[in-house]
Amino acid sequence: MKNCLKALAPCFALTLMAAPPIKIGNFEAMSGDQAIWGQAASNALKMVADQINKKGGLLGRQIEIISYDDKGDQLEAVNAVKRLINEDKVVAIIGCNSSGRNIAVAPVAEAGKVPVIATLATNPRVTVPEPGKLMKYTFRVCFIDPYQGGVLAQFAHTDLKAKNAAILYEISSDYSVGLREYFKTTFTKLGGKIVADEAFKTGDVDFRAQLTKIKASKPDVLVMPILYKEVALASRQARDLGLKVTKIGGDGWPSTGLLEMAATAVEGSYYVDHCDVSQPNVQEFRKQYKAVYNKDIEINSIQTHDAMITLQAAIEKAKSAEPEAIRTALESLKNVKLFTGTISMDPATHNPIGKTAAIINIKGGKFVFYKQSASKLQ
């Protein structure tokens, strides 16, 4: 008997070695205006997967990451997710930083019955497109805009003592429109007044007309719920127009590109972020990332790390790498320890419970932690 088992041992070893990889998809803007974020996210995902693989992988199998460039475009994102599901046969997908692109791919995930974990898609409609309707296969590891907008409004009212706020937003962006609306709702409830509400279209680079109107409204604070490139351009133009007012914004701001493009034009500004990249628990990961890629992490790197750890927890809980089993496990996750907090998944919304926000100040040409907000608004 022993001799028989000994003879069969090489066969067992070959079977284990031949175990197919667990394929995980990823879609990000790895070219175009948002490439600095997409590349940071994709790089982090591959690095975390490599670290898990070196420890034996998941369920005794190695992880294989398959990434596609969606170029920051909704149609490209839809096509990428279709390819990941139908051709590559991935069991789950991680991505991306855009609410609009995640809203667009959610129906594809539903049809293909493959779970998607959004990293930085903060619009509520990503997982709940309308009241009473839940996208069963879409989840996220970030806070949502009603919370973020509320944090920003409370900060403007309480910390900055602002009574009058002006807004510059991107009318064709789900993220920008949503964050603007949630800021307005909370700020006016607190007794504040919106004295200017100026819009621009995607691709615009000249905001002087809007900023001139904003300057005439004499705001205490200028709210810019937009992305870093437009923040940089608008801030430089505001300075040229002599608009001297504290600027604030959301999680579309943080990027090394913002400081490079805006220089001193954003000095003294504040924005809401998912965490402080200088917090102690992130530093080992930050050091490893820099050693591998020779550049600093972005917040997208941290959120992508958290999404992969969340997926790992779901696969281990399910004891399966089948998409439906992963989906079920994701929906019931409890107390998963991430860089950005310890979260549980809300089965009714697929949003993480327990997330907090950090307020970051731009000071001396650097991002400096200012304060942490509670997980629930007062």
ZIURSUL-V521091 format. One line per field, one symbol per residue. phi: phi as a letter, one per 40 degrees, with the letter a starting at -180 (. if undefined). A space follows every 10 residues. Layout:
phi=???
This chain:
phi=.cccccccdd ccccccccdc cccbcabacc agcccdcccc cccccccccc ccccchgbfg bccbcbbbcc fgbccccdcc ccccccbcfc cabbibcbcd cccccdcccc ccfbcbbccb cccdccbbca dgbbccbbba bbcbcdcccc cccccccccc fcbbbbbbbc ccbdcccccd cccddccccc hcbccaabba cdgcbbbccc ccccdccfcc abcbcbcdcc dccccccccc cgcbacbbab ccccaccccc ccfccbdgcb acbcaccccd cccccccccc ccbfaccbdc ccccdccccc cdccccccfa bcdcccdccd cbcbfccbcc hcbbccccbg bcchcbbbcb bcbggbcbcb abcccbcc
